[in-house]
Amino acid sequence: MLDIKWIRANPDAFDRALKTRGVEPAAARLIELDDARRAHVARLQEAQERRNSASKEIGKAKASGDEEKAKALIDEIAELKAFVQGGEEEERRLDGALRAALEVIPNLPLEEVPVGADESDNVVHHFHGEKPSFDFEPKEHFDIEGLKAGFDFDRAGKIAGARFAILRGELAALERALGQFMVNLQTTENGYEEVSPPLLVRDEPLYGTAQLPKFAEDLFHTTDGRWLIPTAEVPLTNLVREEILDEADLPMRVTGLTYCFRSEAGAAGRDVRGILRQHQFQKCELVSITRPEDSLDELERMLGCAEEVLKRLGLHYRVVTLCTGDMGFGARKTYDIEVWLPGQQTYREISSCSVCGDFQARRMNARYRPAGEKGVQFVHTLNGSGLAVGRALIAVVENYQNADGSVTIPPVLRPLMGGREVIGKL
């Protein structure tokens, strides 16, 4: 949610920023809605003030014996009362119209974000490590011979339909080890508090993090009015919903390893083989709540925390800065981490780290009180993946595959795998 006061003061800058995101100019329309709301509120205030003053005049008129004037004042008050009662409903309608217009407008990018239309305009920030070399042709994760029995797509289809998978045996253990490794790293070394949140939420949390109302088709909705979370960003960020924090409580850093659920409404025909794009998947989420002046430094820190997972797994990756046309709806700046998948011979996203400014905080009414001050300010929010577990599993098995169809387990995962060094031996 953007600040209408800022838009009124900076209409040209607002429209220029929207243009970089491929959105039509909106300042004039929003200001017109706000003008109508302000004018109506002013009329209501005038009517209420006049009603109060007329009420006082009635007593004076009666005291002076002017019954005609007293009756005229009583009639006037009745009309004013009727106007105010109807006017309050109109005020709610005008407030709702302005809010509805604002809530579908994306966040404004920071000036440093590269301008572009889509992912082809993203800018590589840096690389880490080297691509692995093989003396055989590396395969995609679902074609590695020793792992085929561990991917049970047929039974998953019978149970749940397309875009679900059952992992069995050593693959299920590897998935569990990866998730545990990620959370352990973020909590024991990077200062995040582990949280186990609900996987079902009401409308308000999704509105707060800006998935609703614009992206409802990407979500799973239950018959009792709840939603399956598309990411733990939703419940973790909403921990501060409608709260006023003390400055001493910031930054607040939380992490959670949860299942996530996405309808993949716009992904028909994409990545239909394997586990790259599923309706249900696990992810280790990172969320930070900060003071405004700290949020950009926190973005760099969060990126480093996510990168460290890949470094310790010994995986080659690159970091890209997303352009204005490829960023998420609520982001002001986003880094994507893209891991190298030798089976596909390409980089694939495994984490996004975004700073949202006060965009989500305004929707959640999440504020903090600066030390020594009476007033409050909106917090800034950030979110990132540390990492997507299924994609990390793909990256590990493709990068550590052997010619005989087995997969070597990265050393950092072996203690969590009962000491196993290799899986998928034929």
Solvent accessible surface area in square Angstrom, and as a share of the most:
residue,aa,sasa,rsa
1,M,12,0.05
2,L,23,0.11
3,D,40,0.21
4,I,24,0.12
5,K,140,0.59
6,W,104,0.36
7,I,0,0.00
8,R,71,0.26
9,A,79,0.61
10,N,50,0.26
11,P,44,0.27
12,D,98,0.51
13,A,35,0.27
14,F,0,0.00
15,D,34,0.17
16,R,152,0.55
17,A,20,0.16
18,L,0,0.00
19,K,158,0.67
20,T,36,0.21
21,R,29,0.10
22,G,73,0.70
23,V,46,0.27
24,E,138,0.62
25,P,92,0.58
26,A,3,0.02
27,A,3,0.02
28,A,83,0.64
29,R,118,0.43
30,L,0,0.00
31,I,36,0.18
32,E,122,0.55
33,L,49,0.24
34,D,0,0.00
35,D,61,0.32
36,A,45,0.35
37,R,55,0.20
38,R,102,0.37
39,A,46,0.35
40,H,10,0.05
41,V,33,0.19
42,A,43,0.34
43,R,122,0.44
44,L,7,0.03
45,Q,97,0.43
46,E,112,0.50
47,A,8,0.06
48,Q,58,0.26
49,E,115,0.52
50,R,81,0.29
51,R,66,0.24
52,N,87,0.45
53,S,43,0.28
54,A,0,0.00
55,S,57,0.36
56,K,150,0.64
57,E,52,0.24
58,I,29,0.15
59,G,44,0.42
60,K,147,0.62
61,A,5,0.04
62,K,103,0.44
63,A,94,0.73
64,S,88,0.57
65,G,55,0.53
66,D,59,0.31
67,E,108,0.48
68,E,146,0.66
69,K,101,0.43
70,A,1,0.01
71,K,129,0.55
72,A,59,0.46
73,L,8,0.04
74,I,82,0.42
75,D,67,0.35
76,E,54,0.24
77,I,30,0.15
78,A,60,0.46
79,E,124,0.56
80,L,29,0.14
81,K,101,0.43
82,A,64,0.49
83,F,85,0.35
84,V,5,0.03
85,Q,108,0.48
86,G,44,0.43
87,G,3,0.03
88,E,69,0.31
89,E,97,0.43
90,E,55,0.25
91,E,50,0.22
92,R,147,0.54
93,R,136,0.49
94,L,17,0.08
95,D,58,0.30
96,G,37,0.35
97,A,34,0.26
98,L,13,0.06
99,R,108,0.39
100,A,51,0.39
101,A,10,0.08
102,L,10,0.05
103,E,27,0.12
104,V,65,0.38
105,I,6,0.03
106,P,12,0.07
107,N,4,0.02
108,L,13,0.06
109,P,15,0.10
110,L,30,0.15
111,E,182,0.82
112,E,100,0.45
113,V,6,0.03
114,P,32,0.20
115,V,108,0.62
116,G,14,0.14
117,A,78,0.60
118,D,71,0.37
119,E,130,0.58
120,S,95,0.61
121,D,60,0.31
122,N,32,0.16
123,V,75,0.43
124,V,63,0.36
125,H,92,0.41
126,H,57,0.26
127,F,111,0.46
128,H,66,0.29
129,G,43,0.42
130,E,153,0.69
131,K,102,0.43
132,P,48,0.30
133,S,109,0.71
134,F,54,0.22
135,D,138,0.72
136,F,59,0.24
137,E,148,0.67
138,P,24,0.15
139,K,95,0.40
140,E,52,0.23
141,H,1,0.00
142,F,24,0.10
143,D,48,0.25
144,I,2,0.01
145,E,80,0.36
146,G,17,0.17
147,L,5,0.03
148,K,90,0.38
149,A,94,0.73
150,G,10,0.10
151,F,14,0.06
152,D,14,0.07
153,F,69,0.29
154,D,115,0.59
155,R,132,0.48
156,A,3,0.02
157,G,33,0.32
158,K,168,0.71
159,I,134,0.68
160,A,54,0.42
161,G,28,0.27
162,A,83,0.65
163,R,39,0.14
164,F,55,0.23
165,A,33,0.26
166,I,54,0.28
167,L,31,0.16
168,R,118,0.43
169,G,60,0.58
170,E,63,0.28
171,L,3,0.01
172,A,36,0.28
173,A,9,0.07
174,L,0,0.00
175,E,33,0.15
176,R,143,0.52
177,A,0,0.00
178,L,0,0.00
179,G,1,0.01
180,Q,80,0.35
181,F,19,0.08
182,M,0,0.00
183,V,9,0.05
184,N,60,0.31
185,L,5,0.03
186,Q,0,0.00
187,T,39,0.23
188,T,105,0.61
189,E,99,0.44
190,N,23,0.12
191,G,52,0.50
192,Y,6,0.02
193,E,110,0.49
194,E,106,0.48
195,V,29,0.17
196,S,112,0.72
197,P,17,0.11
198,P,90,0.57
199,L,62,0.31
200,L,78,0.39
201,V,12,0.07
202,R,156,0.57
203,D,72,0.37
204,E,72,0.32
205,P,20,0.13
206,L,0,0.00
207,Y,37,0.14
208,G,0,0.00
209,T,6,0.03
210,A,5,0.04
211,Q,30,0.13
212,L,17,0.08
213,P,59,0.37
214,K,102,0.43
215,F,63,0.26
216,A,39,0.30
217,E,130,0.58
218,D,51,0.26
219,L,14,0.07
220,F,66,0.28
221,H,106,0.47
222,T,41,0.24
223,T,152,0.88
224,D,92,0.48
225,G,35,0.34
226,R,101,0.37
227,W,23,0.08
228,L,46,0.23
229,I,0,0.00
230,P,7,0.05
231,T,8,0.04
232,A,0,0.00
233,E,18,0.08
234,V,0,0.00
235,P,12,0.07
236,L,0,0.00
237,T,1,0.01
238,N,18,0.09
239,L,73,0.36
240,V,2,0.01
241,R,55,0.20
242,E,114,0.51
243,E,80,0.36
244,I,73,0.37
245,L,21,0.10
246,D,82,0.43
247,E,38,0.17
248,A,100,0.78
249,D,79,0.41
250,L,20,0.10
251,P,59,0.37
252,M,46,0.21
253,R,56,0.21
254,V,1,0.01
255,T,0,0.00
256,G,0,0.00
257,L,61,0.30
258,T,9,0.05
259,Y,88,0.33
260,C,0,0.00
261,F,29,0.12
262,R,82,0.30
263,S,24,0.15
264,E,36,0.16
265,A,51,0.40
266,G,70,0.67
267,A,3,0.02
268,A,93,0.72
269,G,66,0.63
270,R,126,0.46
271,D,40,0.21
272,V,100,0.58
273,R,149,0.55
274,G,8,0.08
275,I,15,0.08
276,L,9,0.05
277,R,35,0.13
278,Q,18,0.08
279,H,32,0.14
280,Q,75,0.33
281,F,41,0.17
282,Q,26,0.12
283,K,14,0.06
284,C,0,0.00
285,E,4,0.02
286,L,0,0.00
287,V,0,0.00
288,S,0,0.00
289,I,0,0.00
290,T,1,0.00
291,R,69,0.25
292,P,40,0.25
293,E,110,0.49
294,D,43,0.22
295,S,4,0.03
296,L,80,0.40
297,D,108,0.56
298,E,9,0.04
299,L,1,0.00
300,E,81,0.36
301,R,81,0.30
302,M,0,0.00
303,L,6,0.03
304,G,36,0.35
305,C,8,0.05
306,A,0,0.00
307,E,12,0.05
308,E,48,0.22
309,V,0,0.00
310,L,0,0.00
311,K,85,0.36
312,R,89,0.32
313,L,1,0.01
314,G,54,0.52
315,L,3,0.02
316,H,13,0.06
317,Y,0,0.00
318,R,62,0.23
319,V,0,0.00
320,V,4,0.02
321,T,13,0.08
322,L,11,0.05
323,C,0,0.00
324,T,3,0.02
325,G,32,0.31
326,D,51,0.26
327,M,14,0.06
328,G,42,0.40
329,F,25,0.10
330,G,12,0.12
331,A,5,0.04
332,R,72,0.26
333,K,20,0.09
334,T,4,0.02
335,Y,5,0.02
336,D,11,0.06
337,I,0,0.00
338,E,25,0.11
339,V,1,0.01
340,W,18,0.06
341,L,1,0.01
342,P,2,0.01
343,G,17,0.17
344,Q,50,0.22
345,Q,114,0.51
346,T,49,0.28
347,Y,34,0.13
348,R,51,0.18
349,E,73,0.33
350,I,3,0.01
351,S,1,0.01
352,S,32,0.21
353,C,0,0.00
354,S,12,0.08
355,V,3,0.02
356,C,3,0.02
357,G,3,0.03
358,D,43,0.22
359,F,2,0.01
360,Q,3,0.01
361,A,0,0.00
362,R,64,0.23
363,R,9,0.03
364,M,1,0.01
365,N,60,0.31
366,A,0,0.00
367,R,62,0.23
368,Y,4,0.02
369,R,97,0.36
370,P,11,0.07
371,A,82,0.64
372,G,91,0.88
373,E,95,0.43
374,K,198,0.84
375,G,46,0.44
376,V,51,0.29
377,Q,79,0.35
378,F,54,0.23
379,V,0,0.00
380,H,31,0.14
381,T,1,0.00
382,L,1,0.00
383,N,20,0.10
384,G,2,0.02
385,S,11,0.07
386,G,0,0.00
387,L,0,0.00
388,A,13,0.10
389,V,0,0.00
390,G,13,0.13
391,R,46,0.17
392,A,0,0.00
393,L,0,0.00
394,I,1,0.00
395,A,0,0.00
396,V,0,0.00
397,V,0,0.00
398,E,0,0.00
399,N,15,0.08
400,Y,49,0.19
401,Q,9,0.04
402,N,50,0.26
403,A,77,0.60
404,D,89,0.46
405,G,8,0.08
406,S,3,0.02
407,V,0,0.00
408,T,38,0.22
409,I,0,0.00
410,P,0,0.00
411,P,89,0.56
412,V,52,0.30
413,L,0,0.00
414,R,60,0.22
415,P,106,0.66
416,L,44,0.22
417,M,2,0.01
418,G,77,0.74
419,G,48,0.46
420,R,93,0.34
421,E,102,0.46
422,V,42,0.24
423,I,1,0.00
424,G,5,0.05
425,K,153,0.65
426,L,153,0.76
